[in-house]
Amino acid sequence: MKRIVEVILAILGILSYGLVIALGGLMFFLRNNEEFLKEFSSNRADDLETVVKIMSTGGTMFIIASILAIILGIIAIFMIKGNKRPKGAGTIFIVTAVLVAIITAGIGIIPGIFYFIAGLMCFVRKPPQVTR
């Protein structure tokens, strides 16, 4: 049984997690930009040190969580390739989608939707029965 739809959804999820990595990198880069930090902190009541700390921690968490999600997605793709272990791949997709969405405070929910749907399809789709 071919699982092309699951693989396509997983690839879309991987590409989306790549965008989350870019967002994390942007946050990590902007924490050193004095002009941006002054403008950002002037619009909020937070002091400059708190903003830098939040951006540094948030950027790092986005990057690490997304890299792990991409690695787990690639592992799951290899597991469903050839219909080897679709249940295990489905578990990886669903757990990864939920955990990364929580860790990234909801930013990773869009890529997580792709993983979640692929995981559900791994559980729901049954191989066709051969009749004699």
C-alpha positions in Angstrom: 0.0 0.0 0.0 1.4 3.4 -1.0 1.3 6.1 1.6 1.9 9.0 -0.7 -0.5 11.4 1.1 1.2 10.8 4.5 4.6 11.4 3.0 3.5 14.7 1.3 1.9 15.9 4.5 5.1 15.1 6.4 7.2 17.0 3.8 4.9 20.0 4.1 5.3 19.7 7.9 9.1 19.6 7.6 9.1 22.7 5.3 6.8 24.5 7.8 9.1 23.6 10.7 11.9 25.1 8.5 9.9 28.4 8.6 9.7 28.2 12.4 13.5 27.7 12.5 13.8 30.9 10.4 11.5 32.7 12.8 13.6 31.5 15.7 16.8 32.6 13.9 15.3 36.0 13.3 14.4 36.4 17.0 17.9 35.3 17.9 19.4 37.8 15.4 17.2 40.7 16.5 18.1 40.3 20.2 21.5 42.0 19.3 19.9 44.8 17.2 19.9 47.8 19.5 17.5 49.9 17.3 14.9 47.2 17.2 15.1 46.5 20.9 14.7 50.2 21.8 11.7 50.5 19.5 10.2 47.3 20.8 10.7 48.1 24.5 9.3 51.6 24.0 6.0 50.2 22.9 5.8 47.9 25.9 6.3 48.4 29.6 9.0 45.7 29.8 12.6 46.8 30.3 15.3 46.1 27.7 16.9 43.2 29.6 13.6 41.3 29.8 13.0 41.7 26.1 16.5 40.5 25.2 16.1 37.5 27.5 12.7 36.6 26.1 13.9 36.8 22.5 17.0 34.8 23.2 15.2 32.0 25.0 12.3 32.0 22.6 14.5 31.9 19.5 16.5 29.1 20.9 13.4 27.1 21.9 11.9 27.6 18.4 15.1 26.4 16.7 15.8 23.4 18.9 12.1 22.2 18.9 11.8 22.6 15.2 15.1 20.8 14.4 14.0 17.9 16.6 10.6 17.9 14.8 12.3 17.7 11.4 14.5 14.9 12.5 11.6 12.9 13.9 9.6 13.6 10.8 12.3 12.2 8.6 12.5 9.1 10.8 8.7 8.7 10.5 8.8 9.0 6.7 11.3 6.2 6.6 9.1 4.1 8.8 6.0 4.5 6.6 8.0 4.1 3.3 6.9 0.7 2.0 4.3 0.5 4.7 6.9 -0.9 7.1 5.7 0.5 10.5 2.8 2.9 9.9 1.5 2.7 13.6 4.9 3.7 14.9 5.3 6.5 12.4 1.8 7.7 13.3 2.7 7.8 17.0 5.8 9.8 16.2 3.9 12.3 14.1 1.1 12.9 16.6 3.4 13.1 19.7 5.8 15.4 17.8 3.0 17.7 16.6 1.5 18.1 20.1 4.8 18.5 22.0 6.3 21.1 19.6 3.0 23.1 19.5 3.2 23.3 23.3 7.0 24.0 23.5 6.8 26.8 21.0 3.8 28.3 22.7 1.5 27.7 19.7 3.8 29.0 17.0 4.4 25.4 15.9 0.7 24.5 15.6 0.5 25.1 11.8 3.3 22.7 11.0 1.9 20.4 13.7 -1.4 20.2 11.9 0.4 18.6 8.9 2.1 16.1 11.2 -1.1 15.4 13.2 -3.1 14.6 10.0 -0.3 12.4 8.7 -0.3 10.6 12.0 -4.0 10.1 12.0 -3.9 8.7 8.5 -1.2 6.3 9.5 -3.6 4.8 12.1 -6.8 5.0 10.0 -5.8 3.7 6.6 -5.9 0.0 6.4 -4.1 -2.1 3.7 -6.5 -3.5 1.1 -7.7 -7.0 1.8 -6.8 -9.6 -0.8 -9.7 -12.0 -1.6 -9.1 -15.3 -3.2 
